[in-house]
Structures are given as structure tokens and as C-alpha cells.
Amino acid sequence: MASLSAKLSVSSARKLARLLANWAADGGYIVGHIKIKLEAGVSRYWVSSTGSSLGERASRTWESPDDRPTEAGVTAIIIGPSESELLKALETSLRAVRHPA
């Protein structure tokens, strides 16, 4: 399991979840769960995946546009890689969604 905090938009959170799920599939790993929780004041937005599809849910008070960065907590439970490999993949994927080539 690996966790970190960052500023992400909803669209970046979606991309991050897909990148991590693809990284796991490419490595032959099993996705237990990928969860990204965005917070804007008392509002919350969640993006989650178990590897095959994305799930999304918003609190009733969520009003942030998809492209506005907000505080986010990211947790990835992926079975197979070491914790350091998973954290490195998480950090690499985070850089890729924040600074696309």
C-alpha cells in the first residue's frame, strides 16, 4: 500500500487512477483498490478503481469544476510490487498527470 497527498483536479485524479491501474496490469499485479479523495472545504469528490473501471462519487455540496486543483489524498493498494516500487509508480504517475509531456 502507498499513500500521498497532492493538489489535483478531478480530471487529473481520473488520469492518475487510470495510469496506476495500467501500470499494475502491465506489471502483472493485482489492483486491490485505488482511491483518490479530493477536498474543497466541506465538499468531497472520490475517484476509485479496482483496475477495470473508474467509480466516481461527489458529496451533495461538491461544486468545483473538473479542472480546478484541490487538496487530494491518494491511496493505492496493489498486490505484487514492493511498497517502494508502488510508491515510485505513484510518484511517477502523479508527475505525469501534473506535467504532461
trRosetta pair geometry for C-beta under 8 A, 3 or more apart (Angstrom, degrees):
i j d omega theta_ij theta_ji phi_ij phi_ji
1 75 6.8 -6 -171 -171 101 91
1 76 7.0 166 -151 86 54 50
1 77 4.9 -16 -101 -100 89 76
1 83 7.1 -12 53 -118 44 97
1 86 7.4 -138 174 111 4 157
2 75 7.5 169 88 -149 45 48
2 76 5.2 -6 58 56 88 97
2 83 6.3 146 -71 -163 90 72
2 86 4.4 -174 -18 119 128 106
2 87 4.3 -175 -131 -79 136 69
2 90 5.0 -155 112 -12 137 150
3 73 7.0 -2 -169 -178 104 89
3 74 6.5 165 -150 88 55 58
3 75 4.6 -10 -101 -101 95 76
3 76 7.6 179 -77 19 49 64
4 73 7.8 -179 95 -152 33 54
4 74 5.4 -8 60 57 74 103
4 87 7.7 110 -42 -144 118 86
4 90 6.3 148 11 136 124 131
4 91 7.3 89 -22 -79 167 77
4 94 7.3 -61 84 -57 140 158
5 71 7.0 -12 -172 -169 106 87
5 72 6.8 158 -156 85 59 51
5 73 5.4 -28 -101 -101 79 65
5 74 7.4 173 -91 15 27 79
6 72 5.5 -24 70 64 71 101
6 74 6.6 5 20 -7 106 120
6 94 5.8 -173 -63 -155 168 131
6 98 7.7 -107 176 -65 134 132
7 69 4.2 54 155 165 101 121
7 70 6.7 -179 -151 87 76 10
7 71 6.3 -43 -101 -90 68 40
7 72 6.7 123 -132 12 18 93
8 12 4.4 -140 -162 91 89 119
8 13 4.9 107 136 -61 133 83
8 16 6.8 -50 -135 -10 147 144
8 36 6.9 -52 77 -177 155 130
8 38 6.4 -111 78 -96 94 108
8 69 6.0 -165 121 -137 2 82
8 70 7.1 -40 68 56 53 59
8 72 4.1 -18 31 1 108 153
8 74 7.8 81 -13 -56 148 114
8 97 7.3 21 -130 115 107 132
8 98 7.8 -93 -102 -79 76 92
9 12 4.6 94 50 9 78 103
9 13 6.9 -135 93 -8 41 86
9 65 7.9 -26 -153 104 113 71
9 66 6.1 70 162 152 109 49
9 67 5.0 0 -159 -152 156 27
9 68 5.8 130 -116 60 100 26
9 69 5.0 -67 -54 -78 76 53
9 70 7.3 93 -103 8 43 75
10 13 5.6 -52 -149 33 32 114
10 14 6.6 36 152 -21 63 101
10 38 6.5 -92 -81 2 69 164
10 45 5.9 -50 -99 131 106 154
10 47 7.2 144 -155 -50 69 124
10 64 7.2 151 -30 101 112 105
10 65 8.0 -135 19 130 118 38
10 66 4.4 -86 63 -139 115 64
10 67 7.7 -63 42 -48 83 29
11 14 5.7 -48 -153 31 35 114
11 15 6.6 34 150 -16 64 105
11 66 4.8 70 -37 160 97 103
11 67 5.9 -1 16 -86 127 64
12 15 5.5 -53 -148 38 36 112
12 16 6.1 40 153 -23 68 105
12 69 7.3 9 23 -100 144 85
12 97 4.5 119 -158 156 88 120
12 98 6.8 53 -148 -76 139 58
13 16 5.6 -51 -145 35 31 114
13 17 6.5 33 156 -19 64 104
13 36 4.4 -180 -156 117 109 149
13 38 6.1 -96 -54 -47 153 118
13 45 7.7 150 47 111 163 110
13 47 4.4 147 137 19 114 146
13 72 6.2 -160 -89 -133 114 151
14 17 6.0 -56 -152 34 29 110
14 18 6.5 25 153 -14 64 108
14 47 5.7 -133 -79 -139 57 149
14 54 6.1 28 -140 -143 85 165
14 56 7.7 -18 -90 -79 101 124
15 18 5.8 -59 -150 39 32 110
15 19 6.2 33 154 -21 68 107
15 96 7.9 -137 142 109 117 94
15 97 4.5 149 97 -116 123 116
16 19 5.7 -53 -144 35 30 111
16 20 6.4 26 159 -15 64 106
16 36 6.4 100 82 -73 126 152
16 47 8.0 106 63 94 96 141
16 74 6.9 -76 142 -119 144 138
16 93 5.6 109 -144 140 73 111
16 94 6.3 30 -121 -92 122 59
16 97 4.9 -68 -65 -17 84 159
17 20 6.1 -58 -149 39 28 108
17 21 6.3 27 155 -17 64 110
17 34 5.1 146 -137 118 83 133
17 36 6.1 -114 -61 -4 104 124
17 47 5.3 -131 -32 137 145 114
17 48 7.2 176 -130 -151 142 10
17 49 4.6 134 175 -6 114 129
17 54 5.7 101 105 -111 142 107
18 21 5.7 -57 -145 39 30 110
18 22 6.1 29 157 -18 66 108
18 49 7.5 150 -74 -67 45 165
18 54 7.0 -46 -64 -60 86 120
19 22 5.8 -58 -147 39 28 109
19 23 6.2 32 154 -22 64 106
19 93 4.1 157 114 -143 133 114
19 96 6.2 153 -125 77 160 136
19 97 6.8 -134 -6 -49 145 107
20 23 5.5 -50 -145 34 32 114
20 24 6.4 34 155 -19 64 104
20 31 7.7 108 128 -114 93 119
20 34 5.3 142 92 -114 137 146
20 49 7.7 148 77 65 104 132
20 76 5.5 -120 -171 -117 148 139
20 78 7.3 -139 171 -57 101 137
20 89 6.7 109 -123 134 76 110
20 90 6.7 24 -102 -100 119 68
20 93 5.5 -35 -62 -64 76 179
21 24 5.8 -53 -151 35 31 112
21 25 6.4 30 152 -17 64 106
21 31 5.7 -8 -122 -73 77 156
21 34 6.4 -106 -60 1 87 149
21 49 5.2 -72 -65 132 132 145
21 51 4.9 159 -147 -130 103 47
21 52 7.8 -150 -170 -33 138 19
22 25 5.6 -54 -146 38 33 111
22 26 6.1 34 156 -20 67 107
23 26 5.8 -55 -146 37 28 111
23 27 6.4 15 158 -8 63 112
23 29 8.0 -3 119 39 70 126
23 89 5.0 146 155 -167 156 129
23 93 6.7 -99 -25 -66 143 126
24 27 6.0 -68 -149 45 27 103
24 29 4.2 -94 -158 76 78 107
24 30 7.1 -82 173 64 120 5
24 31 4.9 108 105 -63 166 90
24 51 6.3 -93 86 -114 135 105
24 78 4.8 -133 -105 -143 123 129
24 80 7.5 127 -151 43 84 130
24 81 8.0 -113 -114 -8 74 117
25 28 7.7 39 -177 -71 30 25
25 29 7.5 -83 -54 52 21 71
25 31 7.9 -27 -51 -26 76 111
25 51 6.7 130 -61 -163 99 104
27 80 6.6 154 121 115 112 139
27 81 6.5 11 138 -60 156 111
28 80 6.7 -179 99 -153 71 158
29 78 5.1 43 143 168 135 104
29 79 6.2 166 -173 77 86 51
29 80 3.4 -144 -118 44 88 141
29 81 5.7 -33 -92 -20 146 89
30 51 7.4 -68 -168 -59 48 155
30 78 7.0 160 81 -165 45 60
30 79 4.2 -13 63 56 101 108
30 80 6.2 129 17 -28 71 111
31 34 6.2 -42 -163 -22 118 99
31 49 6.7 -34 159 120 150 91
31 50 5.6 150 108 179 108 41
31 51 3.4 164 39 -62 133 104
31 77 7.6 98 -173 87 54 65
31 78 5.5 -30 -109 -110 55 82
31 79 7.9 -143 -65 18 8 79
32 50 7.4 -62 152 -138 20 80
32 77 3.6 -60 71 114 122 108
32 78 6.4 -150 13 -84 84 25
32 79 5.7 94 -43 -29 103 97
33 48 6.7 -22 -168 -165 91 105
33 49 7.6 148 -158 80 47 46
33 50 6.0 -27 -99 -98 59 74
33 75 7.5 9 108 110 98 98
33 76 7.6 -167 97 -146 54 37
33 77 4.8 29 46 43 78 111
34 48 6.4 158 86 -155 62 53
34 49 4.5 -3 54 55 111 91
34 50 7.6 -168 19 -76 78 27
34 51 7.9 120 0 -59 110 55
34 74 7.9 -14 -170 -168 82 86
34 75 7.5 173 -151 92 40 55
34 76 4.9 4 -112 -113 80 80
34 77 7.6 -148 -66 32 46 61
34 78 7.7 25 -67 -59 92 96
35 46 6.7 -24 -163 -162 90 103
35 47 7.6 153 -156 83 42 51
35 48 4.7 -4 -105 -106 71 96
35 74 7.6 166 89 -151 52 43
35 75 5.0 -1 58 58 94 97
35 76 7.9 -171 26 -76 58 43
36 46 7.0 148 80 -156 55 52
36 47 4.5 -7 58 58 107 96
36 48 7.2 -167 24 -73 65 51
36 72 5.7 1 -175 -175 94 118
36 73 7.3 169 -152 83 48 48
36 74 5.0 -5 -106 -105 83 76
36 75 7.9 -173 -75 26 43 60
37 44 6.2 -24 -169 -160 95 105
37 45 7.5 150 -158 77 48 45
37 46 5.3 -16 -104 -101 70 80
37 72 6.5 159 81 -153 45 64
37 73 4.9 -4 55 53 98 95
38 44 6.9 143 79 -159 57 51
38 45 4.4 -11 57 59 110 96
38 46 7.5 -160 21 -73 73 33
38 47 7.7 46 -13 -3 104 96
38 64 7.5 -116 136 62 131 149
38 70 4.9 83 -176 79 102 116
38 71 7.0 137 -157 81 57 48
38 72 4.7 -27 -96 -95 68 91
39 43 7.1 147 -157 82 49 56
39 44 5.7 -16 -101 -102 68 72
39 70 6.2 -160 72 148 40 115
39 71 4.9 -31 60 77 95 102
39 72 7.3 171 13 -86 73 39
39 73 7.7 36 -10 -5 111 95
40 43 4.7 -16 67 65 88 109
40 45 7.9 26 4 -2 103 104
40 62 7.3 100 44 -132 116 69
40 63 7.8 -117 93 54 141 69
40 64 4.7 147 -25 -50 164 132
40 68 8.0 50 -97 107 141 119
40 70 4.5 -69 -71 -132 91 146
40 71 7.6 162 -75 30 48 81
41 61 8.0 -92 90 130 110 129
42 59 7.8 -118 131 113 70 159
42 61 6.1 6 96 88 94 156
43 58 7.7 -3 -178 -173 99 90
43 59 5.3 -164 -151 62 60 122
43 61 4.4 -129 -93 102 92 94
43 62 4.5 138 -175 -91 118 55
43 63 6.7 -111 -103 14 166 71
43 64 6.8 164 101 -14 142 102
44 58 7.2 169 95 -155 57 49
44 59 4.4 82 46 -22 80 120
44 62 6.7 -79 66 -74 34 109
45 56 7.4 -6 -178 -167 90 91
45 57 7.4 173 -155 89 50 47
45 58 4.8 -10 -110 -108 82 81
45 59 7.2 -100 -64 9 51 78
45 62 5.2 101 -67 -130 96 145
45 64 7.1 -107 -17 50 138 115
45 70 8.0 95 31 61 114 141
46 55 7.7 -10 116 109 99 90
46 56 6.8 166 88 -150 61 45
46 57 4.8 -1 54 56 105 90
46 58 7.6 -165 22 -76 67 38
47 54 6.2 -23 -167 -167 91 111
47 55 7.4 150 -160 79 42 54
47 56 5.5 -8 -105 -101 67 82
48 54 7.2 137 73 -161 40 60
48 55 4.6 -20 65 60 93 103
48 56 7.7 177 22 -75 69 38
48 57 8.0 1 8 10 109 100
49 52 7.5 -179 -169 44 90 40
49 53 6.8 -161 -131 93 87 31
49 54 5.2 -41 -80 -102 101 58
49 55 6.9 174 -77 13 46 77
50 53 7.9 7 45 47 78 63
58 62 3.8 -99 -175 36 113 153
59 62 5.1 125 56 -34 71 94
64 68 5.1 -124 -175 67 98 122
64 70 5.8 -33 -143 -40 169 138
65 68 4.9 93 59 -9 85 106
74 90 6.7 157 120 -164 131 119
74 94 7.4 -154 19 -84 167 118
76 86 6.2 -165 97 179 118 113
76 90 5.7 -164 17 -88 140 119
78 81 6.1 17 104 29 112 104
78 86 5.6 170 52 -119 113 120
81 85 3.8 -120 179 91 115 126
81 86 4.8 146 92 -55 121 82
81 89 7.1 50 108 -5 174 136
82 85 4.6 97 52 5 78 102
82 86 7.0 -146 91 -4 41 87
83 86 5.7 -56 -148 39 31 112
83 87 6.2 31 155 -19 66 107
84 87 5.7 -51 -142 38 32 111
84 88 6.3 35 155 -20 64 105
85 88 5.7 -56 -150 36 29 112
85 89 6.4 29 153 -18 65 106
86 89 5.7 -54 -148 37 32 111
86 90 6.3 34 152 -21 64 106
87 90 5.5 -52 -147 36 32 115
87 91 6.3 31 155 -17 65 105
88 91 5.8 -55 -146 39 30 108
88 92 6.2 30 155 -19 65 108
89 92 5.7 -54 -142 39 30 111
89 93 6.1 29 157 -18 65 108
90 93 5.9 -56 -144 38 26 109
90 94 6.3 30 154 -22 62 108
91 94 5.6 -53 -146 35 30 115
91 95 6.6 32 154 -18 63 102
92 95 5.9 -53 -152 34 31 110
92 96 6.5 32 150 -21 63 107
93 96 5.5 -54 -149 34 34 115
93 97 6.6 24 157 -13 67 103
94 97 6.2 -59 -148 38 30 101
94 98 6.2 19 157 -11 65 114
95 98 5.9 -66 -142 45 29 105
95 99 5.9 -32 178 38 69 105
96 99 7.2 -77 -123 64 16 66
96 100 6.7 50 176 -100 59 57
96 101 7.7 -34 -140 -16 78 90
97 100 7.1 9 -136 -63 24 86
